[in-house]
Amino acid sequence: MQQTYDANTVPAISVSELTHSFKGHQALNQVSFAVMPQTLHGFVGPNGAGKTTTLKAICTLLKPNWGEIQVFGHSVRSESITVREKIGFMPDHFSMYRQMTVFEYLDFFAAAYGLQLAQRDQVINDVLTLTDMDGRRDDLLSGLSRGMQQRVSLARVLVHDPDLLLLDEPASGLDPRARIELMEILRELRRMGKTIFISSHILTELAELCDSVTIIDRGHVRFSGPMDALLDVDDDTPRFSLKLNQPPENAIELLLGLDGIIAADVPEYSSGNEFDLELDAATDSNIVLSSIIGLGLPIISFSRRRKQLNQAFMDLTTRGVPT
Amino acid sequence: MISGTLTLFNWSLRTDTRSIYPHIVRACFTGFMLLAVLAAWANSLSGMAPGLQFFEQICRLNVLLISVSGISYFVSAVTEEKDSGTLALLRLAGVTPLAIVLSKSTSRLISALMLLLIQLPFTFLAITLGGVTWQQIIAAYLALAAWMCMVANVALFCSVRCNTSGRAATLATSVLLLFFAAGPILAGVAGLTGVSWISPRFLAVCENLHQQQQMVLITTRLNEVFTTTGPVEFLAVQFWRSVAVGGVTFLLSVTLFNRYSEPADDNTHGRSTQVRRFTVGRCWKLPIVWKDFLFFTGGKTFLLTKFFGYSLLVAGISAFHQLDRPGSAQLLNDELTFVAFVAITCLLCVEILLYASGSLFQEVRQSTIASLTMLPMGTPFLLLQKLGACCLALTPGALWLVILLAYYPSAITKPIPATAVVSVVFEVLLCAHLTVLLSLYTRWAALPIAIFVTAISLMCCPVIPLAIFELSDHMARLNGISLGIFLGVIVNFAWGWLFVLLPMEIEILNRWNRLSRE
């Protein structure tokens, strides 16, 4: 779902030359990136890369040493109250009043964001429905499982209907089911037009979920842009994946005999019906496909191999723990 | 067992040595000793016995320090392992309860005894200043060491008994307060010989208990040492009894260790669904006032309970008055109105300090500072709302003070001079501010440390507000202003707020913002 933006579109988040250090450690160094409205933007980096520091700077909690951050055109430094009204921040740890019920907790935050009594009921019902927690509204927070508490946290950041959601490791500590359900809720929120900025370590899910991504390592931005641009970053030789139905034993010899195919191999994980093809950069892949069809091989699929986000992440970041 | 004990002991000693706080306490103590020497030197000019005065000051400070360390330093010996969930690991490693208790408490006791030991040579200065003998000094330090042994082991027992450091500190504080309060209470009851409806046997029991309590009390023993002119007994009854109580509580700690060695259970999620049986209504327009009033101070139910509690206290004092003077037309006479006023004031002060220690700390403990700071309101307004909730919770006590003041104004205003009112109010404000500030730095020791610092400040600089009072009163009289005393009150509060409380308020704000980023 690639959207196009005109030059006048104000980014949801615009970070420019953000620099911050504490206790002699340079946490962020000239970090710059932009997040366009109504997108789901992944923010990825190894431990200690500066993700949480960046998030805290965006959500007005941290005043950086240098640089400018704008949220929907409002400066985080000089218009912090306006910015706070536009964002919902979910930190990486549970921060809850455990003696409250789900409804009281949401009612408290709705009132704190200035919603009137009549409005609050409607909003709380809506966010509880969205997070599938409407059956647990009178439960004490202390009695909820971690996954449910995470849903309540998400409901809490939604009560004032923010345009931008900042989620710091929202899926950490969740079981697979809760994680998948959370991702579904995030997809739903994106469909509703929210901009979501999500910091996470779970790269496979981010790759499926995000429209754009920023990779940060040791305080430096290594990549920022559309997910496709990251995953399509290619070597000199385009690689394709070919899947055949009951391939003949000499399939590799047949494929290597075609013009434009430099190398053909059966990947380790394959049961023998998948092939990795390496094409000559100058060759049109459509011509290669026509040639394969011409061989009479029963094709199931023929697709360009994209980099996995894991691979891109490993290529862009540095090994070892920052000192 | 010896190897495990030594390893743990060594590790505990190293950890305590590396921690900055004991060093700060020692540095503060040294500073106070220097001040005491200076004060003694100043007194020597007027021909008094400066050595004895210096010695008395040091001993009183030690009593305070040992009592405060009991509810802050010793009390976390075992609970710190429970708090961090490492107690089970120690048990898995085969370390026995005796080894854990011995190594964790002994390292702290040694560290604290070191503080007594290193000051001993400096205290001998008192002999050269005059008015005190070396036997008195040795006897006093032995009494203090025994008192420390008792307090440390009682605190250790609280540490073993409770699941968290906070609960252990509360229990230790209650035990210590009860111990100190028992003396005056028992003496007061034993003195009620003129009251016909109290049995003489009961009074005799109270008198006996009072005497026994006084024999263990460090302050009584120190007074005995200070006033003795002849040969001093080094190891008095107080020494042996304190050591015995310490020994018994140590044995209890070891014996009951397994029974109470469950880790802190803060993490209750995953339990079966819990539903509260009562509702608290909808959130108010001032949401943080609503939240803190209901979920921190106890809400309307506790407000009413407190009001009835205070009413019962006044009714009890009134009943005493009626029993003492049957047929009296007054509900309370002037003396008992004053007693009721002072009692409620004391309870109100305790309430204020408890709220001060918990109001911001609960946000730290629940990691909710960032969520609150992210609300679209300024931090000062947010903190003011928290203050508002506490003030609301204090209304029952405040209301009773107003009622008593309206009922018998002269009974209260006559015996209490305005200077005392200002001093008490300022000290409470100072202590409350310090408690709030320290609660953002320490996990559980904010209140005892704040009381300790306030007590020292009370000892060191009461002269400043009194001098300002006198000065403003004098200036007012010179200029023909009759209400000079009120001018003194205003001036005192102005300088106190500007130079003492305001900097603390700014630091509270800064610390809150720093914590929201962590």
Chai-1 contact restraints between the chains, C-beta under 6 A:
chainA,res_idxA,chainB,res_idxB,connection_type,confidence,min_distance_angstrom,max_distance_angstrom,comment,restraint_id
A,K56,B,R517,contact,1.0,0.0,6.0,A-B,restraint_1
A,L61,B,S516,contact,1.0,0.0,6.0,A-B,restraint_2
A,L61,B,R517,contact,1.0,0.0,6.0,A-B,restraint_3
A,L62,B,R517,contact,1.0,0.0,6.0,A-B,restraint_4
A,I81,B,P376,contact,1.0,0.0,6.0,A-B,restraint_5
A,R84,B,M374,contact,1.0,0.0,6.0,A-B,restraint_6
A,R84,B,P376,contact,1.0,0.0,6.0,A-B,restraint_7
A,E85,B,P376,contact,1.0,0.0,6.0,A-B,restraint_8
A,F89,B,M374,contact,1.0,0.0,6.0,A-B,restraint_9
A,P91,B,A370,contact,1.0,0.0,6.0,A-B,restraint_10
A,H93,B,S367,contact,1.0,0.0,6.0,A-B,restraint_11
A,S95,B,S367,contact,1.0,0.0,6.0,A-B,restraint_12
A,S95,B,T368,contact,1.0,0.0,6.0,A-B,restraint_13
A,S95,B,S371,contact,1.0,0.0,6.0,A-B,restraint_14
A,Q99,B,F295,contact,1.0,0.0,6.0,A-B,restraint_15
A,D107,B,C283,contact,1.0,0.0,6.0,A-B,restraint_16
A,F108,B,C283,contact,1.0,0.0,6.0,A-B,restraint_17
A,F108,B,P287,contact,1.0,0.0,6.0,A-B,restraint_18
A,F108,B,K291,contact,1.0,0.0,6.0,A-B,restraint_19
A,A111,B,C283,contact,1.0,0.0,6.0,A-B,restraint_20
A,A111,B,P287,contact,1.0,0.0,6.0,A-B,restraint_21
A,A112,B,P287,contact,1.0,0.0,6.0,A-B,restraint_22
A,A112,B,L375,contact,1.0,0.0,6.0,A-B,restraint_23
A,D138,B,V275,contact,1.0,0.0,6.0,A-B,restraint_24
A,D139,B,T273,contact,1.0,0.0,6.0,A-B,restraint_25
A,D139,B,V275,contact,1.0,0.0,6.0,A-B,restraint_26
A,L140,B,Q274,contact,1.0,0.0,6.0,A-B,restraint_27
A,L140,B,R276,contact,1.0,0.0,6.0,A-B,restraint_28
A,S142,B,T268,contact,1.0,0.0,6.0,A-B,restraint_29
A,G143,B,R271,contact,1.0,0.0,6.0,A-B,restraint_30
A,G143,B,T273,contact,1.0,0.0,6.0,A-B,restraint_31
A,G143,B,Q274,contact,1.0,0.0,6.0,A-B,restraint_32
A,L144,B,H269,contact,1.0,0.0,6.0,A-B,restraint_33
A,S145,B,H269,contact,1.0,0.0,6.0,A-B,restraint_34
A,S145,B,G270,contact,1.0,0.0,6.0,A-B,restraint_35
